[in-house]
Amino acid sequence: MSIEVVVPSLPESVADATLVTWHKKAGDTILKDENLVDLETDKVVLEVPALADGVLAEIIEPEGSVVLSNQLIGRIEPGAVTAIGSPEVIETKVADLPAEANSGSTARLSPAVRKLVSEHDLDTSKIIATGKGGRITKADVLHHLKAPPSREAVLAISSTPAPSPTTATSAAPIPTLPSSDRAEQRVPMTRLRAKVAERLIQAQQNTAMLTTFNEVNMQPIMDIRSKYKDAFVKTHDAKLGFMSFFVKAVVESLKLFPAVNASVDEQDIIYHGYYDIGIAVSSPRGLVVPVLRDADLKNFAAIESGITEFGMKARDGNLGLDDLTGGTFTITNGGVFGSMMSTPILNPPQSAILGMHAINQRVMVEDGEMVIRPMMYLALSYDHRIIDGKEAVSFLVTVKDFLEDPARLLLNV
């Protein structure tokens, strides 16, 4: 009896999905838990694994189809791979893995597992196998990858610049144009890119958006980082970056100006009694804003670890819907790419967003004398429907004051 391949149940906020890629052709041998299909939604890419060993008997919905929850997209004829496939080939491919990825394990690996093991350079002897006959499943590898990262892994991720929506890229590779003059090529938007475009237009059309600017002297924070960065890494296995200071400064400022943490719902204003801070990043698929929940309850180490985890998930395409939903305020950083100043666009239904920019040495006047200081421009875009100019300016000045006197964040004063 054939097994149906169906679209998994989509969240209420996701109406449909696009069938992006079939990883197998009709008639191909498949193994249980092997990824058959990639489905792209407005926010994430979902994988549809095989429910049993066998053969992909039929592909009902081709690539590019728009599909709904629980829709039938293919069929599997179940059966032992040894009877209908070529186990010798499978074992040969396992043997072809690097020695460190194949050492200590004689379990048969599915193509999806082999791919993950090879991509992440894993030692299979350290992965706990739960599959039939001691086989390592894809879920086993993913569980292994979700374990707390080593200090080296954290440092490797944290040392790379934090992505920004100013450099968001498309999921599809940039096409290679013909060498002839005036060449053109039409490429459809990815669903994520189309959703980003829709939300940006929505923000401009449905809000009364204004932006206020200020500048902050980053020397006090740089001094703290320089003094304690090694001890911080040793104690917390996380690199002390700038973003944790900004998250802390924003949260404390939001407590003083609750309208900046609010949102508009038709004729009502919703004041949020919690502080879920979105951190705008670029992924290979485009702009995403994972949410650091209950940021007011997190210390510097927890904030840095959370941001590092977001960076790893965004890089590997493992951000889930739970990571991307909600949020009461957003921070975006174009400074790592050299942006001196920009006007960030609101992330609906939020009413404000803070833009960070490049740190540059500039001549400033302090106590009547010219001094050189590492300065950063800050930009706060806000919805003037519920946030008055005085509130917006005062909020940004408060953020500036916390950043220039970070001891207040540590002492909670």
Buried (B, 14 or more C-beta within 10 A) or exposed (E): EEBEBBBEEBEEEBEBBBBBEBBBEEEEBBBBBBBBBBBBBBBBBBBBBBBBBBBBBBBBBEEEBEBEBEBEBBBBBBBEBEEEBEEEEBEEEBEEBEEEBBEEBEBBBBBBBBBBBBEEEBBBEEBEBEBEEEBBBBEBBEEBBEEEBEBEEBBBBBEEEBBBBBEBBBBBEEEEEEEEEEEEEEEEBBBBBEBBEEBBEBBEEBBEBBBBBBBBBBBBBEEBBEEEEEEBBEEBBBBBBBBBBBBBBBBBBBEEBEBBBBBBEEEEEEEBEEBBBBBBBBBBBBBBBBBBBEBBEBEBBBBBBBBBBBBBBBBBBBBEBEBBBBBBBBBBBBBBBEBEBBEBBBBBBBBBBBBBBBBBEEEEEEEEEEEEBBBBBBBBBBBBEBBEEEBBBBBBBBBBBBBBBBEBBEEEE
